[in-house]
Amino acid sequence: TVFNNHSTPLQKKELLLTSVLYNLFSAPNISANIINTRSNFYRRKVLIQGTFMTEAHIKVRSINGRLLLASFWADRINHLNYAWDMVNGTCSGKPFIFGPRARLTCDDVHLQMGYSSMKVSAKAWNISVNSHPIHHWVRGAKHHLELFIRPRESVVTCVHGLLGQGFMSKTPFNGRTSHNRRYSKFTSKAMAAGGHRRICEKLRCEIPL
């Protein structure tokens, strides 16, 4: 399952503001929280006023009870689409700051950095975070993140979150979409409405991890 900000930025009409922390996914011993940020850019000569995912905060408990905390920050990414401090966190309280090609093992939990990506592998789930530049940027966030969440087991239970609830549903969530009727300036308003079953307010978080 993939959450892709090109199509479903997380915001419920005008009620949900950007720079608000939401739980995207949670399951036993693992969770992922995200923040969206406004960004204006051109696409096919149309000025799009939208939002993108710019922060991803992942928390995993290992088989021995140790915590891996990892935060990916899009605003640290440079024009070459990487940064030596794009990820920071702790493993059992010990801090780390990671750039490309770094890796870490925290008991049975593994963190692997790519050039501009991070993959966290736990017992039951894999979570990958990729960074991408926002092309034809005008103002606001210059880079955005994509999250890919995949189960490693055939049966999943007790999954929650804006995206996580989809793993527990037998039918797909088909949210609203925004359509540009040939305007030169367009503001996205659908903001994944319908896909979250009116629980966005309940999934706000106070702290990233």
Buried (B, 14 or more C-beta within 10 A) or exposed (E): EEBEBEEBBBBBEEEBEBEBBBBBBBBEBBBBBBBBBBBBBEEEEEBBBBBBBBBBBBBBBBEEEBBBBBBBBBEBBEEEBBBEEBBBBBBEEEEBEBBBEBEBEBBEBBBBBBEBBBBBBBBBBBBBBBBBBBEEBEEBBBBBBBBBBEBEEEEBEEBBBBBBBBBEEEEEBEBBEBEBEEEEEBEBBBBBBBBBEEEBEEBEBEEBB
